[in-house]
């Protein structure tokens, strides 16, 4: 291992629900952490749109970097490098002078009709090449919306960036995009791991992508302006990391063929490590790139995780701070498996990316209430069971696609702060699971990439082995697993029945 100027790394994680900055050492230990909610706005003339104010967003991120340094009791002189990871499908458009013309999150659906037009004409081709659908989420459709709705502004666009690449640009003034982040924007040919230029040309997507680089590549150095805003030292190396889910895999040490990583945060993407691209004929799953140069990922996403659970905790307990989550966990602990017949359908579900759209859901429980009633504990537990059942359904879907069963399962992310949820998940899966002790596995993954970029480790695999979060092996309760088999089958039947009501939306 080469010597570095300092054993400390700063990582930024711009997620779907919050943005975080953390300081890690080269053993993967978090020394300072700061976070804040992340709330995009809806333009008045674009009801399906979501976007960020770039000045306000960068100011927020810079403030969190400074706060993480203060909490770690470190200065910019103590930091060897910085790297950023971010939510997937978020995108920024820049002009020739580096001004941000638009920056939006993955929840921006303004390109719904443009994406629908692409899919009606080219869905199978787009999916076969990029591994992703529906097109409304990805860069070509979003740029087409701007071409049609904002033609004057579109003429100024010279560069498209993922959000992690945008953060690196704010830090260094240099434009570059990590390969797996480009893949998550629908820009890469997965078979060649290079720009899908022929497809993009045919979709009217001009060559506005910056240089594509591997994770762990040095993009540039912290500028004087960024240093003044963040407390970092000018010249600090800025390193490419990648998307939050793939960084989460690295942060959990998920690198072996067939291993499954679950990053249960705002949403719950479930990714299996594979050694070649796999394409589902029915387009239910996604295929993307791992941060490792010789690996891909097969993904079946359970959807809302922390979003739906936080909503219910807030509704029932009047807040979402650590005290309320601890109270919720105690109520869940006192409630039996199966939640006395209650069932939740609050977002977590079996992925079908070829059939995306709003569905009916809610909370179901036996009536009349005079029989036994439904208290807060039952509703909170059935919400956690909803997520656990959805994760199991998606794990089974990955097994069916890949032909790999009984592979090791690792989980990290904010939902793992609930020990009761982790126990429920292990029982529902009837599998032992490895739970990351560091919940912020995506930020840790970015720090791992940064450590590679300054020569602390030979490659991402070696850095992940040294720095990945320690894991607690949680053994499945076999008796509860038997009980959950019936509850899971009931949940699948009810979910199928509810699908029949989607036409009423």
Helices and strands as residue ranges (DSSP letters): E 8-14, E 18-25, E 30-37, H 54-72, E 79-86, E 91-94, E 100-104, H 112-130, G 135-137, H 139-149, H 151-154, E 159-162, H 163-172, E 176-178, H 179-183, E 188-189, E 194-195, H 197-202, E 211-213, E 218-221, H 224-230, E 237-243, H 244-252, E 260-264, E 268-274, E 286-289, E 296-299, H 306-317, H 322-333, G 339-341, E 343-345, E 362-364, G 369-371, H 376-402, E 409-412, G 414-417, H 419-429, E 433-436, H 441-453, H 460-467, E 471-474, H 478-499, G 502-504
